[in-house]
């Protein structure tokens, strides 16, 4: 059963510094997989404190566009907002920014599952 406090409107946020560990090597810009991971972590941040004991969430769909590059040394912030709950399935609107400039947007889906079935 999903906690009734897990409802649309919950928000999460995560930041990272662009460095040699999260860039696409051939262009030295923030990589798309790193951006997606940051968006996923922002989505986790939105709901994990409200999960019941013995529950976690797992990602099962990502639909994002990487809109602009980001250079080494900048801080990227990902924002996530829960926009739909259907049984144990959660839909998030996600965005990533380099300062005020949007560099990514899309949706991410997670499912709440029991860790001790």
ChimeraX commands (.cxc) that place a marker at each C-alpha (Angstrom):
marker #1 position 0.00,0.00,0.00 radius 0.5
marker #1 position 1.29,3.48,-0.85 radius 0.5
marker #1 position 1.37,6.05,1.92 radius 0.5
marker #1 position -1.42,8.60,1.38 radius 0.5
marker #1 position 1.14,11.40,1.90 radius 0.5
marker #1 position 2.71,10.43,-1.43 radius 0.5
marker #1 position 0.62,12.69,-3.64 radius 0.5
marker #1 position 1.05,15.03,-6.59 radius 0.5
marker #1 position 2.92,18.19,-5.74 radius 0.5
marker #1 position 5.83,16.62,-3.86 radius 0.5
marker #1 position 9.15,18.05,-5.03 radius 0.5
marker #1 position 12.77,16.98,-4.96 radius 0.5
marker #1 position 16.05,18.61,-5.88 radius 0.5
marker #1 position 19.64,17.45,-6.40 radius 0.5
marker #1 position 22.83,19.21,-7.47 radius 0.5
marker #1 position 26.16,18.16,-8.90 radius 0.5
marker #1 position 29.33,19.86,-10.04 radius 0.5
marker #1 position 30.30,19.08,-13.63 radius 0.5
marker #1 position 33.75,17.46,-13.55 radius 0.5
marker #1 position 35.80,14.91,-15.45 radius 0.5
marker #1 position 33.74,12.09,-13.87 radius 0.5
marker #1 position 30.37,13.10,-15.34 radius 0.5
marker #1 position 31.19,14.44,-18.80 radius 0.5
marker #1 position 31.02,12.85,-22.22 radius 0.5
marker #1 position 34.73,12.44,-22.91 radius 0.5
marker #1 position 34.62,13.28,-26.60 radius 0.5
marker #1 position 33.14,16.75,-25.94 radius 0.5
marker #1 position 34.02,17.45,-22.26 radius 0.5
marker #1 position 30.41,18.49,-21.54 radius 0.5
marker #1 position 27.92,17.19,-18.93 radius 0.5
marker #1 position 26.79,13.81,-20.21 radius 0.5
marker #1 position 23.20,12.78,-20.85 radius 0.5
marker #1 position 23.47,9.69,-18.58 radius 0.5
marker #1 position 24.74,11.92,-15.76 radius 0.5
marker #1 position 21.84,14.33,-16.26 radius 0.5
marker #1 position 19.35,11.45,-16.20 radius 0.5
marker #1 position 20.90,10.08,-13.01 radius 0.5
marker #1 position 20.63,13.49,-11.36 radius 0.5
marker #1 position 16.97,13.75,-12.38 radius 0.5
marker #1 position 16.33,10.27,-10.95 radius 0.5
marker #1 position 17.99,11.23,-7.66 radius 0.5
marker #1 position 15.81,14.36,-7.48 radius 0.5
marker #1 position 12.74,12.13,-7.94 radius 0.5
marker #1 position 13.94,9.80,-5.18 radius 0.5
marker #1 position 14.45,12.86,-2.97 radius 0.5
marker #1 position 10.80,13.87,-3.50 radius 0.5
marker #1 position 9.31,10.69,-2.01 radius 0.5
marker #1 position 11.74,8.43,-0.18 radius 0.5
marker #1 position 11.30,10.04,3.24 radius 0.5
marker #1 position 7.58,9.18,3.00 radius 0.5
marker #1 position 7.96,5.52,2.12 radius 0.5
marker #1 position 6.84,2.93,4.67 radius 0.5
marker #1 position 9.40,0.69,6.35 radius 0.5
marker #1 position 10.26,-2.15,3.98 radius 0.5
marker #1 position 9.55,-0.10,0.84 radius 0.5
marker #1 position 11.76,1.48,-1.78 radius 0.5
marker #1 position 11.23,2.85,-5.25 radius 0.5
marker #1 position 12.74,1.76,-8.53 radius 0.5
marker #1 position 12.90,3.64,-11.79 radius 0.5
marker #1 position 11.38,1.99,-14.82 radius 0.5
marker #1 position 11.04,4.68,-17.47 radius 0.5
marker #1 position 12.91,7.82,-18.47 radius 0.5
marker #1 position 11.78,10.14,-21.25 radius 0.5
marker #1 position 14.00,13.22,-21.35 radius 0.5
marker #1 position 15.62,15.59,-23.79 radius 0.5
marker #1 position 19.09,17.01,-23.28 radius 0.5
marker #1 position 18.59,20.58,-24.51 radius 0.5
marker #1 position 21.98,22.26,-24.04 radius 0.5
marker #1 position 25.57,21.50,-23.06 radius 0.5
marker #1 position 27.12,22.34,-19.70 radius 0.5
marker #1 position 30.82,22.95,-19.13 radius 0.5
marker #1 position 33.19,21.53,-16.55 radius 0.5
marker #1 position 33.07,23.64,-13.39 radius 0.5
marker #1 position 29.38,24.60,-13.42 radius 0.5
marker #1 position 26.79,23.37,-10.95 radius 0.5
marker #1 position 23.78,21.55,-12.38 radius 0.5
marker #1 position 20.52,21.45,-10.41 radius 0.5
marker #1 position 17.81,18.91,-11.17 radius 0.5
marker #1 position 14.24,19.46,-10.04 radius 0.5
marker #1 position 11.50,16.85,-9.87 radius 0.5
marker #1 position 7.80,17.17,-9.16 radius 0.5
marker #1 position 5.44,14.26,-8.61 radius 0.5
marker #1 position 2.55,14.82,-11.00 radius 0.5
marker #1 position 0.63,11.53,-10.91 radius 0.5
marker #1 position 0.15,8.56,-8.59 radius 0.5
marker #1 position -1.54,5.41,-9.86 radius 0.5
marker #1 position -1.50,2.61,-7.29 radius 0.5
marker #1 position 2.24,2.09,-6.70 radius 0.5
marker #1 position 3.34,3.90,-9.88 radius 0.5
marker #1 position 4.67,7.45,-9.74 radius 0.5
marker #1 position 5.11,9.93,-12.61 radius 0.5
marker #1 position 7.51,12.86,-12.21 radius 0.5
marker #1 position 8.10,15.98,-14.29 radius 0.5
marker #1 position 11.87,16.56,-14.31 radius 0.5
marker #1 position 14.10,19.46,-15.35 radius 0.5
marker #1 position 17.80,20.25,-15.14 radius 0.5
marker #1 position 19.40,23.70,-15.06 radius 0.5
marker #1 position 22.81,25.29,-15.42 radius 0.5
marker #1 position 22.01,28.42,-13.41 radius 0.5
marker #1 position 18.90,29.92,-15.03 radius 0.5
marker #1 position 19.41,28.03,-18.30 radius 0.5
marker #1 position 17.34,24.88,-18.76 radius 0.5
marker #1 position 19.53,22.07,-20.11 radius 0.5
marker #1 position 17.11,19.15,-19.82 radius 0.5
marker #1 position 13.44,18.29,-19.38 radius 0.5
marker #1 position 11.09,15.35,-19.48 radius 0.5
marker #1 position 9.39,12.72,-17.35 radius 0.5
marker #1 position 10.50,9.87,-15.13 radius 0.5
marker #1 position 8.47,6.97,-13.77 radius 0.5
marker #1 position 9.16,5.04,-10.58 radius 0.5
marker #1 position 7.36,2.19,-8.83 radius 0.5
marker #1 position 7.12,1.68,-5.09 radius 0.5
marker #1 position 7.99,-1.90,-4.22 radius 0.5
marker #1 position 8.33,-4.01,-1.09 radius 0.5
marker #1 position 11.92,-4.85,-0.18 radius 0.5
marker #1 position 10.83,-7.87,1.89 radius 0.5
marker #1 position 8.02,-9.49,-0.11 radius 0.5
marker link #1:1,2 radius 0.2
marker link #1:2,3 radius 0.2
marker link #1:3,4 radius 0.2
marker link #1:4,5 radius 0.2
marker link #1:5,6 radius 0.2
marker link #1:6,7 radius 0.2
marker link #1:7,8 radius 0.2
marker link #1:8,9 radius 0.2
marker link #1:9,10 radius 0.2
marker link #1:10,11 radius 0.2
marker link #1:11,12 radius 0.2
marker link #1:12,13 radius 0.2
marker link #1:13,14 radius 0.2
marker link #1:14,15 radius 0.2
marker link #1:15,16 radius 0.2
marker link #1:16,17 radius 0.2
marker link #1:17,18 radius 0.2
marker link #1:18,19 radius 0.2
marker link #1:19,20 radius 0.2
marker link #1:20,21 radius 0.2
marker link #1:21,22 radius 0.2
marker link #1:22,23 radius 0.2
marker link #1:23,24 radius 0.2
marker link #1:24,25 radius 0.2
marker link #1:25,26 radius 0.2
marker link #1:26,27 radius 0.2
marker link #1:27,28 radius 0.2
marker link #1:28,29 radius 0.2
marker link #1:29,30 radius 0.2
marker link #1:30,31 radius 0.2
marker link #1:31,32 radius 0.2
marker link #1:32,33 radius 0.2
marker link #1:33,34 radius 0.2
marker link #1:34,35 radius 0.2
marker link #1:35,36 radius 0.2
marker link #1:36,37 radius 0.2
marker link #1:37,38 radius 0.2
marker link #1:38,39 radius 0.2
marker link #1:39,40 radius 0.2
marker link #1:40,41 radius 0.2
marker link #1:41,42 radius 0.2
marker link #1:42,43 radius 0.2
marker link #1:43,44 radius 0.2
marker link #1:44,45 radius 0.2
marker link #1:45,46 radius 0.2
marker link #1:46,47 radius 0.2
marker link #1:47,48 radius 0.2
marker link #1:48,49 radius 0.2
marker link #1:49,50 radius 0.2
marker link #1:50,51 radius 0.2
marker link #1:51,52 radius 0.2
marker link #1:52,53 radius 0.2
marker link #1:53,54 radius 0.2
marker link #1:54,55 radius 0.2
marker link #1:55,56 radius 0.2
marker link #1:56,57 radius 0.2
marker link #1:57,58 radius 0.2
marker link #1:58,59 radius 0.2
marker link #1:59,60 radius 0.2
marker link #1:60,61 radius 0.2
marker link #1:61,62 radius 0.2
marker link #1:62,63 radius 0.2
marker link #1:63,64 radius 0.2
marker link #1:64,65 radius 0.2
marker link #1:65,66 radius 0.2
marker link #1:66,67 radius 0.2
marker link #1:67,68 radius 0.2
marker link #1:68,69 radius 0.2
marker link #1:69,70 radius 0.2
marker link #1:70,71 radius 0.2
marker link #1:71,72 radius 0.2
marker link #1:72,73 radius 0.2
marker link #1:73,74 radius 0.2
marker link #1:74,75 radius 0.2
marker link #1:75,76 radius 0.2
marker link #1:76,77 radius 0.2
marker link #1:77,78 radius 0.2
marker link #1:78,79 radius 0.2
marker link #1:79,80 radius 0.2
marker link #1:80,81 radius 0.2
marker link #1:81,82 radius 0.2
marker link #1:82,83 radius 0.2
marker link #1:83,84 radius 0.2
marker link #1:84,85 radius 0.2
marker link #1:85,86 radius 0.2
marker link #1:86,87 radius 0.2
marker link #1:87,88 radius 0.2
marker link #1:88,89 radius 0.2
marker link #1:89,90 radius 0.2
marker link #1:90,91 radius 0.2
marker link #1:91,92 radius 0.2
marker link #1:92,93 radius 0.2
marker link #1:93,94 radius 0.2
marker link #1:94,95 radius 0.2
marker link #1:95,96 radius 0.2
marker link #1:96,97 radius 0.2
marker link #1:97,98 radius 0.2
marker link #1:98,99 radius 0.2
marker link #1:99,100 radius 0.2
marker link #1:100,101 radius 0.2
marker link #1:101,102 radius 0.2
marker link #1:102,103 radius 0.2
marker link #1:103,104 radius 0.2
marker link #1:104,105 radius 0.2
marker link #1:105,106 radius 0.2
marker link #1:106,107 radius 0.2
marker link #1:107,108 radius 0.2
marker link #1:108,109 radius 0.2
marker link #1:109,110 radius 0.2
marker link #1:110,111 radius 0.2
marker link #1:111,112 radius 0.2
marker link #1:112,113 radius 0.2
marker link #1:113,114 radius 0.2
marker link #1:114,115 radius 0.2
marker link #1:115,116 radius 0.2
marker link #1:116,117 radius 0.2
view
